[in-house]
Amino acid sequence: MEETIEDPPTSAVLLDHCHFSQVIFNSVEKFYVPGGDITCYYTLTQHFIPRRKDWIGIFRVGWKTTREYYTFMWVTLPVDLNSKSPKQQEVQFKAYYLPKDDEYYQFCYVDQDGVVRGASIPFQFCPENEEDILVVTTQEELETLKSINKKLEQTMKEQKDCWETELLQLKEQNQKMSSENEKMGVRVDQLQAQLSTQEKEIEKLVQGVQDKAEQLEDLKKENGQLFLSLSEQREHRKELERTVEEMKQKETTAAKKQQELTDQNFDLSKRLSENKIIYNVLQKEKERMEEENDLLKMENSTLLSYMGLNYDSLPYQAPASNQGGARQNPGLVYGNPYSGIQESSAPSLLSIKKCPTCKSDFPDDLFDHTLEQHMQTLSLNCPICDKAFPAKEKQIFEDHVLCHTL
């Protein structure tokens, strides 16, 4: 057997497992002239889908497996593989690779799995005029022809049975496919109804999305306006905070000033109270000094009467500053009545004593009695509780009066 560059895929599959009806060979001659190219015509049924490694081989009649091919050619794939109508194809065998004997051969379509999908009727390679020559055969050749004929009949019967079996299978498959097609049609109708419903829902969703998008744009605009308003409010708030801070500072300053004024008012009130107390004390002191002055006038008149002098005849001595070394007694309103006598008379007839408290002058013979009365007039009385303090305890008296103001 001749071989090409690349061996086709084959298998040891027997005839019982082949499907000869899926590829149908057309216009197969009974005899082909040796030395010329042969064109093989075949049809692919609608249930068969060719593949790239399918091939067509020339087998001697009586072959058992696809490995017994004499020569082969790769098939050409149809242009439209999805078409449901039968596809007419052809392949050409070169004369160089064809058999040179007169045995019976047939075309077989083998797929890339090594399974036969179709077989042609037997044919021979012999000259054209061989049909017109009377052939005289011997009994042996006749027996050979009969055996070949029986083999061919057996092969054809087997192929017919296979074709019938495949036809039944195809009918069953066709019925199943019809049933499935009906189910698929119902399913397609359901899916189309669902699709229509989903399309309507999608349209509603798209409309809702558009509405949401418009609402989103409106919200974005409102958000921008609110952001601007918020910025303005923040600026206004900052201004208010600055104003409040300034007012707090002013309030703090005013509070400090008010506190200072309160403290000053309290100090003034305190000083006023003290001045009132001092005024009352001075008023009482004035009254006491007036009483003391009246007493001193009386004493002065008494002393003058003892000396045989009249008080009205004495020259008036107004209080004056120290002149000519004379010393004025601050405790007497009209001065010392004895100073004029001492100046005008000769040497003093009477001895003079001084008050230990106010340094006033008293006659020696009247000193004890007059001093006792004089010391009583020099006592300090509290204007609030009438408590008496000696004149020499003036500081204690003032502290006592101040305690009443606290």
PyMOL commands that set and color helices and strands:
alter all, ss='L'
color gray80, all
select helices_A, chain A and resi 15-17+66-68+95-97+128-130+139-307+338-344+367-377+391-403
alter helices_A, ss='H'
color red, helices_A
select strands_A, chain A and resi 23-26+31-32+38-44+55-60+69-74+87-93+104-110+116-119+123-125+352-354+361-363+380-381+388-389
alter strands_A, ss='S'
color yellow, strands_A
deselect
rebuild
show_as cartoon
